[in-house]
Amino acid sequence: MPFSIKIHGKDTPREIIAACDNEILGKTLVDREREIEFAVSKEFYGSENFEWEEIADSISSGRNVNLVGNEIVELAIKNGLVDPKSVIEIEGVKHAQIYSI
């Protein structure tokens, strides 16, 4: 499955790496109970197709990473980058963040 990735503020202390499953790109996920509306926009997550092997290094070395999508979050868990206990779901779609302090 292809993924999208975009690096905001590259090589700065505020760098954010945003990556998602391409199948949810452009969708808005809604959880009315928790009052969450989550836009998976091309502006934030990018719009090019990449395989996990092409983006894994960026995600693993990122200080602030935002991941959304069942496949990308599962790969991050499998590779020891995300603790499964820290994953939330919005409309059945997994979301995780990685912070390095």
N, CA, C and O atoms as CSV, one atom per row, in Angstrom:
chain,resi,resn,atom,element,x,y,z
A,1,MET,N,N,0.841,-1.189,0.000
A,1,MET,CA,C,0.000,0.000,0.000
A,1,MET,C,C,0.875,1.236,0.000
A,1,MET,O,O,1.824,1.323,0.779
A,2,PRO,N,N,0.574,2.183,-0.851
A,2,PRO,CA,C,1.356,3.433,-0.854
A,2,PRO,C,C,0.929,4.387,0.260
A,2,PRO,O,O,-0.197,4.354,0.756
A,3,PHE,N,N,1.875,5.223,0.619
A,3,PHE,CA,C,1.682,6.217,1.670
A,3,PHE,C,C,2.066,7.587,1.143
A,3,PHE,O,O,2.768,7.708,0.139
A,4,SER,N,N,1.600,8.614,1.832
A,4,SER,CA,C,2.012,9.989,1.552
A,4,SER,C,C,2.785,10.500,2.753
A,4,SER,O,O,2.517,10.111,3.889
A,5,ILE,N,N,3.746,11.376,2.492
A,5,ILE,CA,C,4.521,11.976,3.574
A,5,ILE,C,C,4.861,13.410,3.193
A,5,ILE,O,O,5.123,13.721,2.031
A,6,LYS,N,N,4.851,14.261,4.188
A,6,LYS,CA,C,5.272,15.640,3.980
A,6,LYS,C,C,6.050,16.072,5.209
A,6,LYS,O,O,5.648,15.793,6.339
A,7,ILE,N,N,7.167,16.753,4.987
A,7,ILE,CA,C,7.992,17.241,6.083
A,7,ILE,C,C,7.844,18.754,6.143
A,7,ILE,O,O,8.185,19.466,5.199
A,8,HIS,N,N,7.330,19.229,7.268
A,8,HIS,CA,C,7.107,20.663,7.487
A,8,HIS,C,C,8.269,21.214,8.312
A,8,HIS,O,O,8.688,20.584,9.283
A,9,GLY,N,N,8.787,22.372,7.941
A,9,GLY,CA,C,9.873,22.999,8.697
A,9,GLY,C,C,11.128,22.146,8.713
A,9,GLY,O,O,11.792,22.024,9.742
A,10,LYS,N,N,11.449,21.561,7.583
A,10,LYS,CA,C,12.572,20.627,7.487
A,10,LYS,C,C,13.855,21.186,8.112
A,10,LYS,O,O,14.234,22.337,7.894
A,11,ASP,N,N,14.504,20.322,8.899
A,11,ASP,CA,C,15.786,20.622,9.554
A,11,ASP,C,C,15.708,21.799,10.519
A,11,ASP,O,O,16.699,22.501,10.720
A,12,THR,N,N,14.553,22.017,11.113
A,12,THR,CA,C,14.401,23.038,12.146
A,12,THR,C,C,13.945,22.357,13.430
A,12,THR,O,O,13.470,21.222,13.381
A,13,PRO,N,N,14.074,23.013,14.563
A,13,PRO,CA,C,13.601,22.410,15.811
A,13,PRO,C,C,12.090,22.126,15.816
A,13,PRO,O,O,11.612,21.311,16.606
A,14,ARG,N,N,11.356,22.792,14.946
A,14,ARG,CA,C,9.906,22.597,14.883
A,14,ARG,C,C,9.481,21.679,13.742
A,14,ARG,O,O,8.314,21.685,13.352
A,15,GLU,N,N,10.395,20.902,13.210
A,15,GLU,CA,C,10.082,19.997,12.104
A,15,GLU,C,C,8.953,19.035,12.486
A,15,GLU,O,O,8.956,18.447,13.567
A,16,ILE,N,N,8.004,18.892,11.585
A,16,ILE,CA,C,6.906,17.940,11.760
A,16,ILE,C,C,6.880,17.040,10.532
A,16,ILE,O,O,6.887,17.509,9.394
A,17,ILE,N,N,6.850,15.744,10.789
A,17,ILE,CA,C,6.722,14.775,9.706
A,17,ILE,C,C,5.299,14.233,9.769
A,17,ILE,O,O,4.880,13.679,10.785
A,18,ALA,N,N,4.565,14.398,8.682
A,18,ALA,CA,C,3.185,13.935,8.598
A,18,ALA,C,C,3.105,12.853,7.535
A,18,ALA,O,O,3.557,13.055,6.408
A,19,ALA,N,N,2.534,11.707,7.883
A,19,ALA,CA,C,2.425,10.610,6.929
A,19,ALA,C,C,1.097,9.886,7.119
A,19,ALA,O,O,0.585,9.781,8.234
A,20,CYS,N,N,0.550,9.389,6.010
A,20,CYS,CA,C,-0.741,8.708,6.085
A,20,CYS,C,C,-0.868,7.638,5.006
A,20,CYS,O,O,-0.102,7.605,4.044
A,21,ASP,N,N,-1.859,6.761,5.194
A,21,ASP,CA,C,-2.247,5.811,4.155
A,21,ASP,C,C,-2.898,6.616,3.032
A,21,ASP,O,O,-3.739,7.474,3.300
A,22,ASN,N,N,-2.527,6.358,1.800
A,22,ASN,CA,C,-3.100,7.121,0.687
A,22,ASN,C,C,-4.607,6.923,0.540
A,22,ASN,O,O,-5.297,7.812,0.040
A,23,GLU,N,N,-5.127,5.775,0.967
A,23,GLU,CA,C,-6.559,5.513,0.786
A,23,GLU,C,C,-7.458,6.452,1.588
A,23,GLU,O,O,-8.643,6.580,1.281
A,24,ILE,N,N,-6.903,7.117,2.620
A,24,ILE,CA,C,-7.733,8.047,3.404
A,24,ILE,C,C,-7.395,9.509,3.122
A,24,ILE,O,O,-7.997,10.413,3.702
A,25,LEU,N,N,-6.445,9.734,2.242
A,25,LEU,CA,C,-6.041,11.096,1.897
A,25,LEU,C,C,-7.224,11.870,1.320
A,25,LEU,O,O,-7.907,11.395,0.413
A,26,GLY,N,N,-7.454,13.054,1.851
A,26,GLY,CA,C,-8.552,13.893,1.393
A,26,GLY,C,C,-9.855,13.685,2.155
A,26,GLY,O,O,-10.829,14.401,1.920
A,27,LYS,N,N,-9.883,12.712,3.066
A,27,LYS,CA,C,-11.092,12.444,3.840
A,27,LYS,C,C,-11.066,13.213,5.159
A,27,LYS,O,O,-10.008,13.630,5.632
A,28,THR,N,N,-12.236,13.389,5.735
A,28,THR,CA,C,-12.364,13.955,7.071
A,28,THR,C,C,-12.980,12.888,7.969
A,28,THR,O,O,-14.067,12.380,7.694
A,29,LEU,N,N,-12.273,12.558,9.041
A,29,LEU,CA,C,-12.739,11.556,9.996
A,29,LEU,C,C,-13.456,12.278,11.128
A,29,LEU,O,O,-12.972,13.293,11.630
A,30,VAL,N,N,-14.613,11.752,11.529
A,30,VAL,CA,C,-15.424,12.424,12.547
A,30,VAL,C,C,-15.786,11.452,13.662
A,30,VAL,O,O,-16.218,10.327,13.410
A,31,ASP,N,N,-15.601,11.904,14.898
A,31,ASP,CA,C,-16.051,11.177,16.085
A,31,ASP,C,C,-16.899,12.161,16.880
A,31,ASP,O,O,-16.372,13.010,17.600
A,32,ARG,N,N,-18.192,12.041,16.746
A,32,ARG,CA,C,-19.103,12.996,17.385
A,32,ARG,C,C,-19.080,12.892,18.908
A,32,ARG,O,O,-19.225,13.902,19.597
A,33,GLU,N,N,-18.900,11.690,19.439
A,33,GLU,CA,C,-18.860,11.505,20.896
A,33,GLU,C,C,-17.716,12.276,21.535
A,33,GLU,O,O,-17.890,12.917,22.572
A,34,ARG,N,N,-16.542,12.211,20.910
A,34,ARG,CA,C,-15.365,12.906,21.450
A,34,ARG,C,C,-15.168,14.286,20.831
A,34,ARG,O,O,-14.185,14.971,21.116
A,35,GLU,N,N,-16.104,14.682,19.988
A,35,GLU,CA,C,-16.052,15.978,19.315
A,35,GLU,C,C,-14.740,16.183,18.561
A,35,GLU,O,O,-14.069,17.207,18.694
A,36,ILE,N,N,-14.401,15.163,17.761
A,36,ILE,CA,C,-13.177,15.208,16.956
A,36,ILE,C,C,-13.566,15.264,15.479
A,36,ILE,O,O,-14.385,14.477,15.005
A,37,GLU,N,N,-12.966,16.199,14.774
A,37,GLU,CA,C,-13.072,16.263,13.325
A,37,GLU,C,C,-11.641,16.359,12.803
A,37,GLU,O,O,-10.955,17.353,13.042
A,38,PHE,N,N,-11.198,15.340,12.101
A,38,PHE,CA,C,-9.803,15.183,11.722
A,38,PHE,C,C,-9.699,15.170,10.200
A,38,PHE,O,O,-10.116,14.203,9.562
A,39,ALA,N,N,-9.153,16.222,9.616
A,39,ALA,CA,C,-8.994,16.317,8.162
A,39,ALA,C,C,-7.653,15.724,7.753
A,39,ALA,O,O,-6.605,16.144,8.242
A,40,VAL,N,N,-7.691,14.757,6.862
A,40,VAL,CA,C,-6.482,14.151,6.322
A,40,VAL,C,C,-6.212,14.831,4.973
A,40,VAL,O,O,-6.476,14.271,3.910
A,41,SER,N,N,-5.686,16.037,5.052
A,41,SER,CA,C,-5.551,16.880,3.859
A,41,SER,C,C,-4.232,16.653,3.118
A,41,SER,O,O,-3.210,16.296,3.705
A,42,LYS,N,N,-4.300,16.874,1.816
A,42,LYS,CA,C,-3.097,16.778,0.987
A,42,LYS,C,C,-2.097,17.872,1.354
A,42,LYS,O,O,-0.888,17.682,1.227
A,43,GLU,N,N,-2.605,19.011,1.807
A,43,GLU,CA,C,-1.727,20.120,2.192
A,43,GLU,C,C,-0.838,19.737,3.375
A,43,GLU,O,O,0.322,20.145,3.442
A,44,PHE,N,N,-1.384,18.953,4.307
A,44,PHE,CA,C,-0.607,18.581,5.495
A,44,PHE,C,C,0.147,17.272,5.303
A,44,PHE,O,O,1.291,17.156,5.742
A,45,TYR,N,N,-0.466,16.284,4.659
A,45,TYR,CA,C,0.132,14.951,4.536
A,45,TYR,C,C,0.834,14.705,3.205
A,45,TYR,O,O,1.437,13.648,3.020
A,46,GLY,N,N,0.772,15.648,2.284
A,46,GLY,CA,C,1.404,15.447,0.975
A,46,GLY,C,C,0.481,14.688,0.050
A,46,GLY,O,O,-0.635,14.327,0.426
A,47,SER,N,N,0.951,14.448,-1.163
A,47,SER,CA,C,0.087,13.759,-2.127
A,47,SER,C,C,0.846,12.818,-3.056
A,47,SER,O,O,0.285,12.330,-4.037
A,48,GLU,N,N,2.106,12.564,-2.756
A,48,GLU,CA,C,2.875,11.653,-3.604
A,48,GLU,C,C,2.814,10.240,-3.041
A,48,GLU,O,O,2.538,10.053,-1.856
A,49,ASN,N,N,3.069,9.255,-3.876
A,49,ASN,CA,C,3.046,7.857,-3.458
A,49,ASN,C,C,4.437,7.379,-3.076
A,49,ASN,O,O,5.389,7.517,-3.845
A,50,PHE,N,N,4.542,6.815,-1.877
A,50,PHE,CA,C,5.793,6.239,-1.407
A,50,PHE,C,C,5.509,4.884,-0.763
A,50,PHE,O,O,4.414,4.647,-0.253
A,51,GLU,N,N,6.479,4.021,-0.790
A,51,GLU,CA,C,6.387,2.746,-0.069
A,51,GLU,C,C,6.996,2.931,1.316
A,51,GLU,O,O,7.748,3.877,1.546
A,52,TRP,N,N,6.672,2.030,2.234
A,52,TRP,CA,C,7.173,2.116,3.613
A,52,TRP,C,C,8.694,2.231,3.639
A,52,TRP,O,O,9.237,3.042,4.389
A,53,GLU,N,N,9.375,1.443,2.843
A,53,GLU,CA,C,10.841,1.444,2.834
A,53,GLU,C,C,11.417,2.814,2.475
A,53,GLU,O,O,12.517,3.157,2.907
A,54,GLU,N,N,10.684,3.589,1.694
A,54,GLU,CA,C,11.141,4.916,1.280
A,54,GLU,C,C,10.946,5.977,2.364
A,54,GLU,O,O,11.635,6.997,2.357
A,55,ILE,N,N,10.028,5.752,3.283
A,55,ILE,CA,C,9.739,6.765,4.301
A,55,ILE,C,C,10.102,6.339,5.719
A,55,ILE,O,O,10.063,7.162,6.634
A,56,ALA,N,N,10.452,5.084,5.918
A,56,ALA,CA,C,10.715,4.554,7.260
A,56,ALA,C,C,11.825,5.313,7.984
A,56,ALA,O,O,11.696,5.585,9.178
A,57,ASP,N,N,12.902,5.658,7.299
A,57,ASP,CA,C,14.007,6.380,7.941
A,57,ASP,C,C,13.569,7.762,8.420
A,57,ASP,O,O,13.934,8.184,9.517
A,58,SER,N,N,12.798,8.457,7.611
A,58,SER,CA,C,12.318,9.780,8.015
A,58,SER,C,C,11.435,9.681,9.254
A,58,SER,O,O,11.558,10.487,10.176
A,59,ILE,N,N,10.548,8.696,9.270
A,59,ILE,CA,C,9.656,8.524,10.411
A,59,ILE,C,C,10.442,8.118,11.659
A,59,ILE,O,O,10.196,8.642,12.745
A,60,SER,N,N,11.376,7.197,11.507
A,60,SER,CA,C,12.124,6.713,12.679
A,60,SER,C,C,13.065,7.769,13.248
A,60,SER,O,O,13.387,7.723,14.435
A,61,SER,N,N,13.509,8.709,12.437
A,61,SER,CA,C,14.424,9.735,12.939
A,61,SER,C,C,13.703,11.043,13.277
A,61,SER,O,O,14.326,11.982,13.773
A,62,GLY,N,N,12.412,11.108,13.016
A,62,GLY,CA,C,11.660,12.330,13.264
A,62,GLY,C,C,11.464,12.618,14.736
A,62,GLY,O,O,11.305,11.700,15.541
A,63,ARG,N,N,11.476,13.901,15.092
A,63,ARG,CA,C,11.263,14.310,16.485
A,63,ARG,C,C,9.795,14.559,16.771
A,63,ARG,O,O,9.361,14.440,17.917
A,64,ASN,N,N,9.025,14.904,15.750
A,64,ASN,CA,C,7.605,15.162,15.887
A,64,ASN,C,C,6.932,14.550,14.662
A,64,ASN,O,O,7.020,15.085,13.557
A,65,VAL,N,N,6.257,13.415,14.877
A,65,VAL,CA,C,5.691,12.659,13.763
A,65,VAL,C,C,4.199,12.460,13.986
A,65,VAL,O,O,3.761,12.115,15.084
A,66,ASN,N,N,3.431,12.680,12.935
A,66,ASN,CA,C,1.987,12.523,12.974
A,66,ASN,C,C,1.621,11.463,11.938
A,66,ASN,O,O,1.861,11.650,10.745
A,67,LEU,N,N,1.040,10.351,12.392
A,67,LEU,CA,C,0.688,9.239,11.501
A,67,LEU,C,C,-0.812,8.986,11.563
A,67,LEU,O,O,-1.397,8.985,12.646
A,68,VAL,N,N,-1.429,8.774,10.425
A,68,VAL,CA,C,-2.843,8.413,10.389
A,68,VAL,C,C,-3.070,7.381,9.290
A,68,VAL,O,O,-2.605,7.529,8.161
A,69,GLY,N,N,-3.796,6.339,9.657
A,69,GLY,CA,C,-4.074,5.238,8.728
A,69,GLY,C,C,-3.724,3.913,9.385
A,69,GLY,O,O,-2.711,3.798,10.074
A,70,ASN,N,N,-4.554,2.938,9.170
A,70,ASN,CA,C,-4.342,1.641,9.823
A,70,ASN,C,C,-3.037,0.976,9.406
A,70,ASN,O,O,-2.332,0.413,10.244
A,71,GLU,N,N,-2.714,1.035,8.133
A,71,GLU,CA,C,-1.504,0.364,7.638
A,71,GLU,C,C,-0.229,1.039,8.145
A,71,GLU,O,O,0.670,0.357,8.637
A,72,ILE,N,N,-0.137,2.349,8.036
A,72,ILE,CA,C,1.090,3.045,8.434
A,72,ILE,C,C,1.308,2.957,9.940
A,72,ILE,O,O,2.443,2.813,10.395
A,73,VAL,N,N,0.229,3.043,10.714
A,73,VAL,CA,C,0.375,2.936,12.169
A,73,VAL,C,C,0.798,1.514,12.542
A,73,VAL,O,O,1.654,1.337,13.409
A,74,GLU,N,N,0.219,0.509,11.908
A,74,GLU,CA,C,0.614,-0.882,12.195
A,74,GLU,C,C,2.084,-1.124,11.845
A,74,GLU,O,O,2.783,-1.819,12.582
A,75,LEU,N,N,2.557,-0.563,10.737
A,75,LEU,CA,C,3.971,-0.708,10.381
A,75,LEU,C,C,4.867,-0.006,11.399
A,75,LEU,O,O,5.936,-0.512,11.741
A,76,ALA,N,N,4.433,1.154,11.880
A,76,ALA,CA,C,5.206,1.874,12.902
A,76,ALA,C,C,5.252,1.068,14.198
A,76,ALA,O,O,6.288,1.031,14.863
A,77,ILE,N,N,4.150,0.425,14.562
A,77,ILE,CA,C,4.130,-0.439,15.747
A,77,ILE,C,C,5.069,-1.625,15.536
A,77,ILE,O,O,5.895,-1.930,16.397
A,78,LYS,N,N,4.942,-2.280,14.409
A,78,LYS,CA,C,5.762,-3.465,14.080
A,78,LYS,C,C,7.255,-3.148,14.118
A,78,LYS,O,O,8.066,-4.002,14.475
A,79,ASN,N,N,7.615,-1.922,13.751
A,79,ASN,CA,C,9.023,-1.519,13.723
A,79,ASN,C,C,9.473,-0.849,15.019
A,79,ASN,O,O,10.559,-0.272,15.073
A,80,GLY,N,N,8.645,-0.922,16.063
A,80,GLY,CA,C,9.020,-0.414,17.374
A,80,GLY,C,C,9.026,1.104,17.505
A,80,GLY,O,O,9.663,1.641,18.411
A,81,LEU,N,N,8.327,1.800,16.618
A,81,LEU,CA,C,8.310,3.261,16.642
A,81,LEU,C,C,7.130,3.817,17.439
A,81,LEU,O,O,7.182,4.948,17.922
A,82,VAL,N,N,6.076,3.027,17.575
A,82,VAL,CA,C,4.863,3.459,18.255
A,82,VAL,C,C,4.434,2.384,19.249
A,82,VAL,O,O,4.437,1.194,18.932
A,83,ASP,N,N,4.067,2.816,20.451
A,83,ASP,CA,C,3.502,1.922,21.454
A,83,ASP,C,C,2.020,1.739,21.125
A,83,ASP,O,O,1.295,2.728,21.017
A,84,PRO,N,N,1.556,0.506,20.963
A,84,PRO,CA,C,0.150,0.299,20.610
A,84,PRO,C,C,-0.831,0.921,21.607
A,84,PRO,O,O,-1.962,1.240,21.241
A,85,LYS,N,N,-0.415,1.094,22.844
A,85,LYS,CA,C,-1.289,1.690,23.863
A,85,LYS,C,C,-1.521,3.179,23.618
A,85,LYS,O,O,-2.463,3.755,24.164
A,86,SER,N,N,-0.677,3.804,22.808
A,86,SER,CA,C,-0.813,5.243,22.562
A,86,SER,C,C,-1.600,5.564,21.288
A,86,SER,O,O,-1.712,6.728,20.904
A,87,VAL,N,N,-2.139,4.546,20.643
A,87,VAL,CA,C,-2.876,4.722,19.395
A,87,VAL,C,C,-4.352,4.986,19.705
A,87,VAL,O,O,-4.960,4.307,20.532
A,88,ILE,N,N,-4.907,5.980,19.028
A,88,ILE,CA,C,-6.346,6.205,19.123
A,88,ILE,C,C,-6.978,5.861,17.780
A,88,ILE,O,O,-6.292,5.753,16.764
A,89,GLU,N,N,-8.290,5.691,17.793
A,89,GLU,CA,C,-9.015,5.451,16.544
A,89,GLU,C,C,-10.094,6.505,16.382
A,89,GLU,O,O,-10.793,6.869,17.328
A,90,ILE,N,N,-10.204,6.976,15.165
A,90,ILE,CA,C,-11.243,7.922,14.793
A,90,ILE,C,C,-11.960,7.318,13.592
A,90,ILE,O,O,-11.361,7.156,12.529
A,91,GLU,N,N,-13.213,6.990,13.752
A,91,GLU,CA,C,-13.994,6.351,12.688
A,91,GLU,C,C,-13.329,5.059,12.217
A,91,GLU,O,O,-13.375,4.736,11.030
A,92,GLY,N,N,-12.713,4.323,13.137
A,92,GLY,CA,C,-12.064,3.060,12.805
A,92,GLY,C,C,-10.690,3.198,12.177
A,92,GLY,O,O,-10.101,2.201,11.759
A,93,VAL,N,N,-10.165,4.425,12.103
A,93,VAL,CA,C,-8.855,4.681,11.503
A,93,VAL,C,C,-7.866,5.030,12.610
A,93,VAL,O,O,-8.136,5.894,13.444
A,94,LYS,N,N,-6.719,4.353,12.611
A,94,LYS,CA,C,-5.714,4.556,13.649
A,94,LYS,C,C,-4.933,5.856,13.447
A,94,LYS,O,O,-4.631,6.275,12.329
A,95,HIS,N,N,-4.623,6.471,14.596
A,95,HIS,CA,C,-3.839,7.719,14.599
A,95,HIS,C,C,-2.831,7.634,15.729
A,95,HIS,O,O,-3.167,7.233,16.844
A,96,ALA,N,N,-1.592,8.012,15.439
A,96,ALA,CA,C,-0.535,8.006,16.454
A,96,ALA,C,C,0.386,9.189,16.227
A,96,ALA,O,O,0.567,9.664,15.106
A,97,GLN,N,N,0.962,9.650,17.330
A,97,GLN,CA,C,1.951,10.707,17.259
A,97,GLN,C,C,3.202,10.246,17.984
A,97,GLN,O,O,3.130,9.523,18.978
A,98,ILE,N,N,4.343,10.672,17.478
A,98,ILE,CA,C,5.646,10.356,18.081
A,98,ILE,C,C,6.293,11.686,18.430
A,98,ILE,O,O,6.399,12.578,17.588
A,99,TYR,N,N,6.725,11.812,19.680
A,99,TYR,CA,C,7.430,13.010,20.117
A,99,TYR,C,C,8.747,12.606,20.737
A,99,TYR,O,O,8.786,11.695,21.563
A,100,SER,N,N,9.807,13.254,20.364
A,100,SER,CA,C,11.104,13.071,21.001
A,100,SER,C,C,11.460,14.373,21.700
A,100,SER,O,O,11.481,15.443,21.091
A,101,ILE,N,N,11.735,14.259,22.965
A,101,ILE,CA,C,12.047,15.460,23.753
A,101,ILE,C,C,13.539,15.521,24.010
A,101,ILE,O,O,14.016,16.454,24.656
